Amino acid sequence: MLEDRIRNSSLQDKVVTPAEAAALIKDGMTIGMSGFTRAGDAKAVPVAMAEQAKTAPFKITLLTGASLGHDVDKILTEAGVLARRMPFQVDRTLRAAINRGEVMFIDQHLSETVEQLRSNQIGPVDYAIVEAIAINEDGGVIPTTSIGNSASFAILAKKVIVEINLSHPLALEGLHDVYIPTKRPSRDPIPVVSCESRIGTPYIPIPPEKIAAIVITEQSDSASLIEPADSETSAIASHLTHFLESEVEKGRLDLSLNPLQAGIGTIANAVLTGLVDSPFKGLRMYSEVLQDSTFDLMDAGKLSFASASSITLSQACGERVFGNFERYKDKLILRPQEISNHPEVIRRLGIIGINTALEFDIYGNVNSTHVAGTHMMNGIGGSGDFARNAYLSIFVTKSVAKNGAISSVVPMVPHVDHTEHDVDILVTEHGLADLRGLAPRERASVIIENCAHPDYRPQLRDYFARACERGGQTPHILEEAISWYALKEKTGTMLKS
């Protein structure tokens, strides 16, 4: 059976236990690990690393594509293994350690990490730990449900540990398109000219002698934690659908729109699912993650092709998709994240980017990462790659949080991930603000009246009117601009009594 999975006979004696593979990892090493939004992550070796640390403590710098599943970040944090982590995470235990200053977290645009590795600005990577469905006759590693940064980790690392996961079907072979950009400053153009473009190999090309160990696993990816659409997310989807319909009526788009991108999470997934009942057809996707909504749109006959870096599905959707994968395979490509998120490709394809904000201010600056300006949530992820370069840069969020105690529309965000220059459209359940062609004072009125919760509009109007009395291109009362956060800390709500 393993001959189907390890097709290079010289590598078959490299099979070891997870503990034996983990013993190769030493204190101070930099480890590149597969995994992108809970998909295609290494599952056995990192757990064995945590066990090893209980008796022989060590610390590493851990690089991934994005977030990991199966509580791997939690397990490694509790074992004291993580000294430094980048470029993205979603784990509560790790997040708490980051905010206590115990783990140094580097929050990066997802297109940038391997560029810095390739140019020796960070690293080098000592070991890459990569999940695969198989190793081909030449030693090429065939990934599972994500590529992320796995290809560059494996190519740039000194040695590679491969986890062969028997729970993933061999039908995934051929899904991947591994293309590594040439070196700067004389880099060849990346020849992606459509979502369907295939420009690389269906495996990660590395010499067989780089593979130090092979571990056999049989554990599925962690299911996504997408919640069903509620009245607010359905309203956001409706506002956005009507806006896109108006863009078609004005001749700016046709019914196939431009290629779509959506960030991870319940709101963005619900917005895309809302397009099932829209008039749009022949849709395409050039994104980071294929979520349930991708396959809902395909099953509805709305989406013709999807390109991304990973597939992350709920349990029910995963059973439907992977149980009948041949139905979808010729409509899908998985790419390295530096290609799925490449700024020049995003701009050339004219992507419509839909990402989630924690909050935004009355001038259109967006905070995606820091609660109250200080405490990291997950990270910027790929939203910046798309926001700066998209044909339409759209951010969505509910207008309030914590049962109305927090307004998602504030006078000034205390942390800026996406400046007003990179934001075109803002949407909450109350409405949509089209910021294109508007000066700051015009933006403020549109955002307050269309997006803010009615309970907070009087406060925002009052602040803006008094700020305008002071003047300025972007009027503010600096001593008051972020006072809403202090009010929340003191009284439990941003609402003034």
Solvent accessible surface area in square Angstrom, and as a share of the most:
residue,aa,sasa,rsa
1,M,158,0.70
2,L,61,0.30
3,E,107,0.48
4,D,83,0.43
5,R,18,0.06
6,I,1,0.00
7,R,63,0.23
8,N,21,0.11
9,S,90,0.58
10,S,75,0.48
11,L,4,0.02
12,Q,65,0.29
13,D,122,0.63
14,K,69,0.29
15,V,55,0.32
16,V,45,0.26
17,T,70,0.41
18,P,47,0.30
19,A,68,0.52
20,E,96,0.43
21,A,0,0.00
22,A,1,0.00
23,A,48,0.37
24,L,61,0.30
25,I,0,0.00
26,K,115,0.49
27,D,101,0.52
28,G,63,0.61
29,M,38,0.17
30,T,19,0.11
31,I,0,0.00
32,G,0,0.00
33,M,0,0.00
34,S,3,0.02
35,G,1,0.01
36,F,1,0.00
37,T,8,0.04
38,R,51,0.19
39,A,1,0.01
40,G,1,0.01
41,D,0,0.00
42,A,0,0.00
43,K,7,0.03
44,A,21,0.16
45,V,0,0.00
46,P,1,0.00
47,V,56,0.32
48,A,14,0.11
49,M,0,0.00
50,A,3,0.02
51,E,96,0.43
52,Q,44,0.19
53,A,5,0.04
54,K,140,0.60
55,T,125,0.73
56,A,56,0.43
57,P,113,0.71
58,F,12,0.05
59,K,99,0.42
60,I,2,0.01
61,T,29,0.17
62,L,0,0.00
63,L,2,0.01
64,T,0,0.00
65,G,0,0.00
66,A,0,0.00
67,S,2,0.01
68,L,12,0.06
69,G,1,0.01
70,H,52,0.23
71,D,82,0.43
72,V,2,0.01
73,D,5,0.02
74,K,74,0.31
75,I,52,0.26
76,L,0,0.00
77,T,21,0.12
78,E,112,0.50
79,A,30,0.23
80,G,32,0.31
81,V,0,0.00
82,L,4,0.02
83,A,37,0.29
84,R,103,0.38
85,R,0,0.00
86,M,8,0.04
87,P,0,0.00
88,F,13,0.05
89,Q,0,0.00
90,V,42,0.24
91,D,23,0.12
92,R,196,0.72
93,T,38,0.22
94,L,0,0.00
95,R,42,0.15
96,A,41,0.32
97,A,1,0.00
98,I,22,0.11
99,N,49,0.25
100,R,147,0.54
101,G,42,0.40
102,E,104,0.47
103,V,7,0.04
104,M,89,0.40
105,F,32,0.14
106,I,53,0.27
107,D,49,0.25
108,Q,14,0.06
109,H,60,0.27
110,L,6,0.03
111,S,10,0.06
112,E,70,0.31
113,T,0,0.00
114,V,2,0.01
115,E,23,0.10
116,Q,47,0.21
117,L,10,0.05
118,R,36,0.13
119,S,55,0.35
120,N,130,0.66
121,Q,114,0.50
122,I,46,0.23
123,G,42,0.41
124,P,87,0.55
125,V,1,0.01
126,D,23,0.12
127,Y,26,0.10
128,A,0,0.00
129,I,0,0.00
130,V,0,0.00
131,E,2,0.01
132,A,0,0.00
133,I,0,0.00
134,A,0,0.00
135,I,0,0.00
136,N,16,0.08
137,E,111,0.50
138,D,105,0.54
139,G,0,0.00
140,G,2,0.02
141,V,1,0.00
142,I,3,0.02
143,P,1,0.01
144,T,1,0.00
145,T,1,0.01
146,S,4,0.02
147,I,0,0.00
148,G,1,0.01
149,N,4,0.02
150,S,2,0.01
151,A,0,0.00
152,S,4,0.03
153,F,0,0.00
154,A,0,0.00
155,I,60,0.30
156,L,65,0.32
157,A,5,0.04
158,K,121,0.51
159,K,80,0.34
160,V,0,0.00
161,I,0,0.00
162,V,0,0.00
163,E,0,0.00
164,I,0,0.00
165,N,0,0.00
166,L,33,0.16
167,S,43,0.28
168,H,14,0.06
169,P,48,0.30
170,L,63,0.31
171,A,33,0.26
172,L,0,0.00
173,E,59,0.26
174,G,30,0.28
175,L,0,0.00
176,H,1,0.00
177,D,3,0.01
178,V,6,0.03
179,Y,36,0.14
180,I,48,0.25
181,P,5,0.03
182,T,59,0.34
183,K,151,0.64
184,R,132,0.48
185,P,143,0.90
186,S,98,0.63
187,R,52,0.19
188,D,78,0.40
189,P,116,0.73
190,I,7,0.03
191,P,66,0.42
192,V,0,0.00
193,V,111,0.64
194,S,41,0.26
195,C,2,0.01
196,E,73,0.33
197,S,15,0.10
198,R,124,0.45
199,I,36,0.18
200,G,33,0.32
201,T,48,0.28
202,P,57,0.36
203,Y,58,0.22
204,I,0,0.00
205,P,62,0.39
206,I,9,0.04
207,P,62,0.39
208,P,35,0.22
209,E,126,0.56
210,K,30,0.13
211,I,0,0.00
212,A,30,0.23
213,A,2,0.02
214,I,0,0.00
215,V,0,0.00
216,I,52,0.26
217,T,14,0.08
218,E,125,0.56
219,Q,83,0.37
220,S,72,0.46
221,D,35,0.18
222,S,16,0.10
223,A,39,0.30
224,S,15,0.10
225,L,133,0.66
226,I,40,0.20
227,E,109,0.49
228,P,113,0.71
229,A,62,0.48
230,D,58,0.30
231,S,87,0.56
232,E,63,0.28
233,T,1,0.01
234,S,55,0.35
235,A,30,0.23
236,I,0,0.00
237,A,6,0.05
238,S,46,0.30
239,H,54,0.24
240,L,2,0.01
241,T,14,0.08
242,H,112,0.50
243,F,17,0.07
244,L,0,0.00
245,E,48,0.21
246,S,32,0.20
247,E,1,0.00
248,V,34,0.20
249,E,147,0.66
250,K,128,0.54
251,G,64,0.61
252,R,121,0.44
253,L,16,0.08
254,D,88,0.45
255,L,67,0.34
256,S,30,0.20
257,L,4,0.02
258,N,35,0.18
259,P,7,0.05
260,L,0,0.00
261,Q,0,0.00
262,A,3,0.02
263,G,8,0.08
264,I,63,0.32
265,G,27,0.26
266,T,37,0.21
267,I,26,0.13
268,A,0,0.00
269,N,11,0.06
270,A,8,0.06
271,V,2,0.01
272,L,3,0.02
273,T,48,0.28
274,G,27,0.26
275,L,3,0.02
276,V,42,0.24
277,D,135,0.70
278,S,9,0.06
279,P,67,0.42
280,F,1,0.00
281,K,125,0.53
282,G,35,0.33
283,L,0,0.00
284,R,64,0.23
285,M,2,0.01
286,Y,0,0.00
287,S,1,0.01
288,E,9,0.04
289,V,4,0.03
290,L,0,0.00
291,Q,9,0.04
292,D,18,0.09
293,S,0,0.00
294,T,1,0.00
295,F,0,0.00
296,D,42,0.22
297,L,0,0.00
298,M,13,0.06
299,D,55,0.28
300,A,47,0.36
301,G,60,0.57
302,K,33,0.14
303,L,6,0.03
304,S,56,0.36
305,F,21,0.09
306,A,0,0.00
307,S,0,0.00
308,A,0,0.00
309,S,0,0.00
310,S,0,0.00
311,I,4,0.02
312,T,11,0.06
313,L,13,0.07
314,S,26,0.17
315,Q,125,0.56
316,A,75,0.58
317,C,5,0.03
318,G,13,0.12
319,E,111,0.50
320,R,95,0.35
321,V,0,0.00
322,F,60,0.25
323,G,68,0.65
324,N,74,0.38
325,F,7,0.03
326,E,118,0.53
327,R,124,0.45
328,Y,3,0.01
329,K,44,0.19
330,D,113,0.59
331,K,71,0.30
332,L,0,0.00
333,I,0,0.00
334,L,0,0.00
335,R,1,0.00
336,P,4,0.02
337,Q,0,0.00
338,E,3,0.01
339,I,1,0.01
340,S,0,0.00
341,N,0,0.00
342,H,29,0.13
343,P,49,0.31
344,E,84,0.37
345,V,0,0.00
346,I,0,0.00
347,R,150,0.55
348,R,98,0.36
349,L,22,0.11
350,G,11,0.11
351,I,0,0.00
352,I,0,0.00
353,G,1,0.01
354,I,1,0.00
355,N,6,0.03
356,T,51,0.29
357,A,4,0.03
358,L,65,0.32
359,E,12,0.06
360,F,0,0.00
361,D,1,0.01
362,I,0,0.00
363,Y,0,0.00
364,G,0,0.00
365,N,23,0.12
366,V,0,0.00
367,N,0,0.00
368,S,19,0.12
369,T,0,0.00
370,H,32,0.14
371,V,70,0.40
372,A,52,0.40
373,G,17,0.16
374,T,96,0.56
375,H,99,0.44
376,M,12,0.05
377,M,58,0.26
378,N,42,0.22
379,G,8,0.08
380,I,17,0.09
381,G,6,0.05
382,G,4,0.04
383,S,11,0.07
384,G,8,0.08
385,D,7,0.04
386,F,0,0.00
387,A,5,0.04
388,R,140,0.51
389,N,20,0.10
390,A,18,0.14
391,Y,91,0.34
392,L,2,0.01
393,S,2,0.02
394,I,1,0.01
395,F,1,0.00
396,V,0,0.00
397,T,9,0.05
398,K,59,0.25
399,S,0,0.00
400,V,33,0.19
401,A,44,0.34
402,K,145,0.61
403,N,168,0.86
404,G,21,0.20
405,A,19,0.15
406,I,42,0.21
407,S,0,0.00
408,S,5,0.03
409,V,0,0.00
410,V,0,0.00
411,P,1,0.00
412,M,55,0.24
413,V,5,0.03
414,P,41,0.26
415,H,51,0.23
416,V,70,0.40
417,D,29,0.15
418,H,4,0.02
419,T,48,0.28
420,E,30,0.13
421,H,155,0.69
422,D,17,0.09
423,V,2,0.01
424,D,33,0.17
425,I,0,0.00
426,L,0,0.00
427,V,0,0.00
428,T,0,0.00
429,E,28,0.12
430,H,66,0.30
431,G,8,0.08
432,L,31,0.16
433,A,0,0.00
434,D,48,0.25
435,L,0,0.00
436,R,77,0.28
437,G,87,0.83
438,L,54,0.27
439,A,48,0.38
440,P,12,0.08
441,R,100,0.36
442,E,89,0.40
443,R,25,0.09
444,A,0,0.00
445,S,51,0.33
446,V,43,0.25
447,I,0,0.00
448,I,2,0.01
449,E,75,0.34
450,N,57,0.29
451,C,0,0.00
452,A,0,0.00
453,H,42,0.19
454,P,62,0.39
455,D,80,0.41
456,Y,2,0.01
457,R,45,0.16
458,P,77,0.49
459,Q,24,0.11
460,L,0,0.00
461,R,109,0.40
462,D,69,0.35
463,Y,1,0.01
464,F,27,0.11
465,A,56,0.44
466,R,80,0.29
467,A,0,0.00
468,C,35,0.21
469,E,148,0.66
470,R,145,0.53
471,G,29,0.28
472,G,47,0.46
473,Q,132,0.59
474,T,49,0.29
475,P,0,0.00
476,H,31,0.14
477,I,7,0.04
478,L,131,0.65
479,E,127,0.57
480,E,33,0.15
481,A,2,0.01
482,I,83,0.42
483,S,41,0.26
484,W,3,0.01
485,Y,34,0.13
486,A,67,0.52
487,L,44,0.22
488,K,60,0.25
489,E,152,0.68
490,K,174,0.74
491,T,77,0.45
492,G,39,0.37
493,T,40,0.23
494,M,3,0.01
495,L,62,0.31
496,K,98,0.42
497,S,162,1.05
